[in-house]
């Protein structure tokens, strides 16, 4: 049996590294609600692949810099 894979993200850090972009500003750039950005940052929501790539494009970084796998304990 495989352990559950946990996907973590650097969305909050990337927002602050990009001129302290607000959650609302990011949401508008990728076409989702602010609540969706909050849920992604808190790890309560895993975005679609399309949205994940849109976030990477906004931050101008590779996808792996936005989302990454956290190994099981």
N, CA, C and O of each residue as an XYZ file, in Angstrom:
292
protein
N       0.839     -1.205      0.000
C       0.000      0.000      0.000
C       0.875      1.256      0.000
O       1.822      1.369      0.779
N       0.544      2.186     -0.878
C       1.312      3.426     -0.938
C       0.846      4.407      0.118
O      -0.345      4.527      0.404
N       1.825      5.112      0.697
C       1.468      6.183      1.616
C       0.854      7.334      0.824
O       1.156      7.536     -0.352
N      -0.010      8.079      1.498
C      -0.621      9.232      0.837
C       0.453     10.279      0.556
O       1.242     10.638      1.431
N       0.462     10.750     -0.667
C       1.429     11.782     -1.046
C       0.858     13.143     -0.673
O      -0.313     13.430     -0.920
N       1.698     13.969     -0.080
C       1.279     15.315      0.295
C       1.911     16.310     -0.662
O       3.126     16.310     -0.858
N       1.083     17.156     -1.256
C       1.578     18.204     -2.133
C       1.604     19.506     -1.345
O       0.576     19.976     -0.858
N       2.795     20.076     -1.229
C       2.958     21.364     -0.553
C       3.140     22.443     -1.613
O       3.313     22.148     -2.796
N       3.100     23.691     -1.173
C       3.294     24.771     -2.143
C       4.005     25.964     -1.523
O       4.061     26.131     -0.305
N       4.542     26.780     -2.410
C       5.243     28.008     -2.028
C       4.475     29.246     -2.480
O       5.078     30.300     -2.680
N       3.168     29.142     -2.642
C       2.391     30.245     -3.200
C       2.526     31.499     -2.340
O       2.747     32.590     -2.866
N       2.396     31.352     -1.034
C       2.466     32.534     -0.160
C       3.828     33.207     -0.282
O       3.904     34.426     -0.440
N       4.904     32.428     -0.210
C       6.259     32.978     -0.321
C       6.452     33.661     -1.678
O       7.016     34.752     -1.759
N       5.979     33.008     -2.735
C       6.126     33.585     -4.074
C       5.359     34.896     -4.220
O       5.825     35.816     -4.891
N       4.185     34.985     -3.595
C       3.429     36.247     -3.625
C       4.241     37.372     -2.997
O       4.322     38.471     -3.546
N       4.846     37.090     -1.836
C       5.599     38.125     -1.139
C       6.880     38.483     -1.885
O       7.337     39.625     -1.834
N       7.455     37.504     -2.579
C       8.658     37.774     -3.379
C       8.330     38.529     -4.659
O       9.234     39.025     -5.331
N       7.064     38.621     -5.001
C       6.630     39.335     -6.196
C       5.910     40.620     -5.801
O       4.739     40.822     -6.122
N       6.627     41.468     -5.108
C       6.075     42.777     -4.740
C       4.952     42.712     -3.735
O       4.059     43.559     -3.737
N       4.991     41.696     -2.860
C       3.945     41.520     -1.842
C       2.560     41.534     -2.475
O       1.644     42.201     -1.994
N       2.427     40.779     -3.567
C       1.157     40.619     -4.270
C       0.092     40.108     -3.288
O       0.361     39.222     -2.476
N      -1.106     40.671     -3.373
C      -2.179     40.205     -2.494
C      -2.802     38.928     -3.054
O      -2.629     38.592     -4.225
N      -3.523     38.237     -2.197
C      -4.251     37.045     -2.643
C      -5.255     37.433     -3.724
O      -5.447     36.693     -4.690
N      -5.890     38.580     -3.566
C      -6.874     39.040     -4.546
C      -6.222     39.316     -5.896
O      -6.762     38.936     -6.935
N      -5.064     39.975     -5.887
C      -4.358     40.266     -7.138
C      -3.985     38.977     -7.861
O      -4.150     38.868     -9.076
N      -3.482     38.004     -7.109
C      -3.110     36.726     -7.702
C      -4.343     36.023     -8.263
O      -4.317     35.497     -9.375
N      -5.412     36.020     -7.486
C      -6.657     35.374     -7.920
C      -7.137     35.956     -9.249
O      -7.535     35.218    -10.151
N      -7.095     37.278     -9.361
C      -7.548     37.930    -10.592
C      -6.661     37.552    -11.778
O      -7.153     37.376    -12.892
N      -5.357     37.428    -11.540
C      -4.430     37.098    -12.634
C      -4.617     35.680    -13.153
O      -4.386     35.415    -14.333
N      -5.038     34.758    -12.276
C      -5.185     33.358    -12.717
C      -6.646     32.950    -12.918
O      -6.920     31.824    -13.332
N      -7.585     33.858    -12.628
C      -8.988     33.609    -12.926
C      -9.729     32.756    -11.914
O     -10.598     31.965    -12.282
N      -9.388     32.913    -10.629
C     -10.114     32.200     -9.567
C     -10.500     33.202     -8.478
O     -10.167     34.383     -8.576
N     -11.194     32.739     -7.448
C     -11.556     33.622     -6.340
C     -10.410     33.698     -5.332
O      -9.529     32.838     -5.301
N     -10.444     34.742     -4.514
C      -9.448     34.881     -3.447
C      -9.523     33.675     -2.508
O      -8.502     33.198     -2.015
N     -10.745     33.188     -2.268
C     -10.922     32.048     -1.369
C     -10.185     30.816     -1.896
O      -9.672     30.018     -1.112
N     -10.131     30.661     -3.216
C      -9.401     29.534     -3.802
C      -7.910     29.661     -3.495
O      -7.256     28.675     -3.156
N      -7.376     30.876     -3.615
C      -5.959     31.104     -3.312
C      -5.684     30.808     -1.836
O      -4.677     30.185     -1.500
N      -6.585     31.258     -0.959
C      -6.442     30.980      0.483
C      -6.383     29.470      0.715
O      -5.506     28.984      1.430
N      -7.309     28.733      0.114
C      -7.369     27.278      0.304
C      -6.114     26.595     -0.233
O      -5.617     25.651      0.381
N      -5.595     27.058     -1.369
C      -4.355     26.480     -1.914
C      -3.205     26.736     -0.944
O      -2.456     25.818     -0.610
N      -3.064     27.977     -0.495
C      -1.966     28.322      0.422
C      -2.026     27.496      1.709
O      -0.991     27.117      2.257
N      -3.230     27.222      2.182
C      -3.395     26.467      3.429
C      -3.298     24.956      3.213
O      -3.367     24.185      4.170
N      -3.140     24.535      1.964
C      -3.043     23.112      1.674
C      -4.369     22.377      1.761
O      -4.399     21.149      1.846
N      -5.475     23.134      1.739
C      -6.801     22.518      1.834
C      -7.383     22.193      0.466
O      -8.396     21.503      0.355
N      -6.723     22.703     -0.582
C      -7.213     22.500     -1.938
C      -6.031     22.301     -2.870
O      -5.091     23.095     -2.874
N      -6.084     21.239     -3.658
C      -5.056     20.996     -4.667
C      -5.627     21.437     -6.002
O      -6.639     20.900     -6.451
N      -4.986     22.415     -6.646
C      -5.542     22.949     -7.881
C      -5.417     21.976     -9.045
O      -4.649     21.015     -9.000
N      -6.189     22.250    -10.083
C      -6.057     21.483    -11.324
C      -4.666     21.729    -11.897
O      -3.991     22.693    -11.536
N      -4.261     20.860    -12.777
C      -2.970     21.023    -13.430
C      -2.929     22.353    -14.192
O      -1.917     23.054    -14.177
N      -4.029     22.687    -14.849
C      -4.087     23.948    -15.593
C      -3.858     25.142    -14.672
O      -3.069     26.031    -14.993
N      -4.540     25.169    -13.532
C      -4.373     26.279    -12.586
C      -2.961     26.289    -12.018
O      -2.382     27.361    -11.838
N      -2.400     25.132    -11.733
C      -1.032     25.055    -11.219
C      -0.061     25.698    -12.207
O       0.822     26.461    -11.815
N      -0.231     25.383    -13.491
C       0.640     25.979    -14.510
C       0.406     27.483    -14.625
O       1.357     28.242    -14.812
N      -0.849     27.923    -14.514
C      -1.136     29.369    -14.579
C      -0.432     30.106    -13.436
O       0.096     31.201    -13.626
N      -0.430     29.494    -12.247
C       0.269     30.108    -11.110
C       1.765     30.209    -11.399
O       2.380     31.241    -11.131
N       2.352     29.145    -11.942
C       3.781     29.153    -12.267
C       4.098     30.244    -13.291
O       5.128     30.911    -13.190
N       3.212     30.425    -14.277
C       3.423     31.451    -15.304
C       3.387     32.849    -14.683
O       4.223     33.693    -15.006
N       2.419     33.094    -13.791
C       2.328     34.407    -13.132
C       3.621     34.710    -12.378
O       4.122     35.833    -12.427
N       4.160     33.711    -11.684
C       5.380     33.924    -10.903
C       6.650     33.782    -11.737
O       7.748     34.064    -11.256
N       6.498     33.340    -12.999
C       7.630     33.151    -13.899
C       8.674     32.193    -13.315
O       9.876     32.454    -13.357
N       8.179     31.082    -12.773
C       9.057     30.048    -12.207
C       8.587     28.678    -12.707
O       7.454     28.543    -13.167
N       9.453     27.664    -12.618
C       9.008     26.313    -12.989
C       7.918     25.821    -12.035
O       7.860     26.233    -10.876
N       7.070     24.949    -12.530
C       5.979     24.391    -11.731
C       6.480     23.813    -10.410
O       5.830     23.952     -9.375
N       7.649     23.159    -10.458
C       8.200     22.517     -9.247
C       8.583     23.528     -8.166
O       8.771     23.159     -7.007
N       8.699     24.796     -8.542
C       9.005     25.811     -7.541
C       7.740     26.295     -6.835
O       7.802     26.853     -5.740
N       6.594     26.073     -7.478
C       5.318     26.452     -6.888
C       4.760     25.299     -6.042
O       4.340     25.496     -4.902
N       4.766     24.094     -6.625
C       4.237     22.906     -5.948
C       5.309     21.834     -5.884
O       6.098     21.673     -6.815
N       5.332     21.098     -4.767
C       6.324     20.031     -4.613
C       5.754     18.946     -3.712
O       4.847     19.192     -2.916
N       6.292     17.761     -3.847
C       5.845     16.617     -3.027
C       6.595     16.616     -1.707
O       7.815     16.772     -1.662
N       5.841     16.437     -0.641
C       6.458     16.273      0.674
C       6.476     14.773      0.943
O       5.431     14.124      0.939
N       7.679     14.219      1.179
C       7.748     12.785      1.420
C       6.977     12.381      2.692
O       6.892     13.157      3.644
N       6.421     11.165      2.696
C       5.707     10.714      3.903
C       6.669     10.612      5.089
O       7.862     10.372      4.901
N       6.160     10.794      6.295
C       7.028     10.756      7.487
C       7.612      9.366      7.728
O       8.359      9.168      8.686
